[in-house]
Amino acid sequence: MTMGKLGVWAATDRLTAIEAAALAKRIEAWGFATLWIPEATGREAFSASAWLLANTTQLVVATGIANIYARDAFSAAAAQHGLNEQSGGRFLLGLGVSHVPLVEGIRKLHYGKPVATMRAYLQAMASSNYGSAAPAQRPKTLLAALGPKMLELSRDLADGAHPYNVPPEHTQQARGILGQGKYLCVEQGAILETDPAKARTAARRFLSVYLGLPNYVENWKRLGFTDTDVAGGGSDRLVDSIIVWGDEKAIRTRIEAHWQAGADHVCVQAIDQTGLPDRRLLELLAPA
């Protein structure tokens, strides 16, 4: 599997299936090696990945992330193996424990202790038997990891980590915990806007959901942000740390900072005023 150093994270749930396939083809044509897609309240992650894989020829499709509460470990392992066999090894499984409001509020399931629940899930996946044609290579699994314990689990029982909404300082800490030989694939939100007021307004609109999720808030506090920083839509210091905005040079500088801090791969979430992927920015960053 060749993920490349630079990929795209896109909220494809906002697009129709035809539009999502067209975007995936365009991302592939631009030379990005990997497209990351979510699983929250929209499409089911594995069927969505199958559609995008079927509509591309070289692009790696990664889940950022597949919710472990959406299916049992046997089903996740079977889907992971099947999609890799069908696509020639182009599916990357990112797993996460999601968040209490999404698990208990929407799915009406009990939200267990994150690290213990993920550990048991990974162990169950590893012990499951897949009775169909096997992929040519062992499929890889990354974990949505923010805190030290989940990063340690990413190191010990997975192939690496996929942190989201983090600054380069977190990337450096994550690499220190993961050590060498494990994938560190970092999401970076970016807004192509040089006006500070407009850019921060767009960034706060994007971050509004995450500011209400304890997993993110606790991680930001571990990084030194205060209650004041996370209140009222987020301070300028927090917003500017998590979301990079400005011209192409400013955005490339932030991406480079993650690489220098130890990231193997940065997936850019190009944030548009409409909430759709900003194709202007993706085209500017395109490796091709």
N, C-alpha and C positions, 0 to 999 in steps of 0.2 A: 504494500500500500504506500503510495506517494501522496502525502498530504500537502506538501509544499510549505513554504514558510509563511505565506499569506493566503488566507481564505476569506470567505464571506459568511456572516451570520445574518440570516434573513427571516423575518416574521412572515413566513409564507401563508399562514392561516388567513391573512388579510387579502389574499389573492384567490381567484378561482383556480381550479385544477389546471386548466389550460394556460392561464397566466403564470402559474407557478412553474409549469414545465417550460414555458418560453423563457422565464427568468433563468432557470437552471441552464438552459442551452446557451443563453447569452453569457452567463457567468463562466461557463466552460470555454466559450469562444474568446472571452477576454483573457484567458490564460490562468484563471484561478484554479487551483487543484481540488479545493474542498468547499462544499456548501453545508452549513450547519442549519438545522431547522428545529423548532421548538415542539414541545408537547405540553399544553396547559388545558385550555377549555375548547380547543378546536379539533383539528384532525388527529386521528390516532397515528402515532409516530412511525410505526413499522409499515403500515399501508401507504402512508404519505411518502416514505423513503422509497418503497418499491416503485411507486409512480415516477418519481424523479430519476431513479436509476434506469428505469425502462426508457426514459426520454433523453438520456445522455449516453455517452460512450466511454468517457474517460474520467468524468467527475466523481470524486469521492463524496458520498452523502453521509453526513454525520448527524446524530441526534444530540441536540443541545437543550434539554436532555429528555430521554425517555423516563417517565415517572414509574418508579418501581411499584407504586400502588395501583397502577393501571392494569397489571397482569402478573401472574405468578412467575417465579424464576424459571420454571421449565419452559413456559411459553416464550419468555424473553430469549433464552438460550437457543430454542428452536428457530425463532425468527432471525436471530443474529447469524446462525449458521446458514439458514436457507437463503437469506438475502446476499450473503457473501458468496455462496455457491452459484447463485443465479447471475450475479453481476461481475464475477471474476475478481472478487476481493475488494469491491469498491464501497463497502458499507462499514462505517465506524460507529460502534455503539457507545454513546455517552449516557450514563445512568445517573439518576439523582433521586433524592428523597423528597423533593418538592417542598411544599410549605403547608403549615397547619390549615390556613384558610382554604387551600385547594384540595387538601386531602379530607379534612373533617367537615369543612363547610360545604363543599361541592360534591365530593364523592361519598360522604357520610361514612368514612372509614376511620378507624383509630390510628392516630399518628404516633408511631413508636419512637423510641430513642434513636436518633438518626444514625449514629455510628454502628450501634449494635444491630439495628434493623438492616442496614446496608451490608454489614459483614455476613449476616445470616443469608441474605439474598444472594450474595456472590458465592458463598459456599454451596448453596443449593444449585445455582447455575453450573458450578464446576462439577458437581456430582450427578448432573442429569445426563441421560443417554439420548443421543441424537441418532435416530434410526433411518436417516435418508443419506443421499450422496453428500459426502463431506466437501467443504471448500478446500481449495488447494493448500491454503495456509491457515494457521490458527487465527480465528477472529480476535480482534483487539477490543478491549473495554476500557473506557475512561470514566472517571467519577466527577460529578459536579462537586468540587471541594473548595471550601473557603477556610475553615478552621484547621488548626494543627492536627487534630485527631483524624479528620476525614482525609487530610492530605497524607497522613501516615498510612491509612487504609488504602489509599490510591497507590501508594508505593508497595505495600505488602501483598495485596490481593488483586490488584488491577494493573493496567499497563500505563497508567498516568492519570492526569487530572485536567479538568476543563473548568477553570475559575471564570466567573462572570461578574461584571460590575466591579472590577478591581483596578487599582493603579499599579504602575511598575514596582512600587515598594512591596506590594503583596507578591508580585511575580518573583522578586528576589527571595522573599521568605519561603515561597512555595518551592522554588528550586532547591533551597537549602534543605528542606524536609524530604523532598522526593529523591535527591541525589541525582547522579548521572544514570542514563540508561532508561529513564522513564519519560514518557511524553508529557509536556506541559503546553497545553493548547489554550490560550487566553483570549477571551472575548473582549473587544474594545469598541465601545460606542463612539461614534464620530459624527460631527455636524459640520457641513461645509458652509460656514457662515462666519464672516469676520466682524460683524457688529456684535459687541458683547451682550447688549440687552436682548437682542433677538436670539442669539445663540443660547444664552442661559434660560430664556423663556422656553425654548424648544427642549432644552435638556431637562428642565424641571418637569415639563409635561411628560417626558419619557420616564423620568425617575419616580414620578408620583406613586406608581404602583409599588415599586420596590421599597420606597420609604415606609411602607406599611407592612413589610414582611420582616419579622424578627431576624431571620437568618442573615440577611444583608446588613441590617442595622447593627447587629452584634459584631459582624466582621469589620465594619467601618470603625466601630469603637475600639476594636483590638488594634486598628491601625493608627489610633490616636485622635480620632474625631470625637467630638463631645455631643452631649444632648442638644446643645444649641445648634451645632452643625446639622443635625438630622431633623430639626424642627422647622416648621413653616416652609416646607418645600425644599429645604436644603440650603446651607450657606454657599456663598460663592466658592469658598475654599473646597467644600465637598464636591460641588457640581463640577468644578474645573479639574478636580483630581480624577473623577470617575469618567466623565465624558470629555473627550478632546474636541475642541471646536477651533475654527479658523480657516486658513487657506490650506492648500495641498501640502505645503512645506510643514506647517504646524502639525498636521495629522500624521505625516510621515515621520516626523521627529518623535511623536509619542509611540508609534509602532516600533521604531528603532529602539526606544527606551525599554520596551518589553523584551525585545530580542537581547539587548545588552544585559538585562536582568536575569536572563536564563530561559526565556520562552523558546520552544522549538517552533511554535506556530502561533500566529495571531489571526483571529477571525474578526474582521471588521464588520460592525453593524452600522451601516450607513443610514443615519436617521434623517428622514425627510419631515417637513412640516406636516405632511398628510399622514404620517405614520407608516408609509410604504418605504421600501428600500430606495435610497437616493441613487439613481443610476448615474447621475452626473459624477458623483464622488467615486463610485465603483469603476467607472470608465477611466477616471484620472489615475486611480491606483492600479489599474489592470496590469498584471505582469507582461501580457503580450503587447 
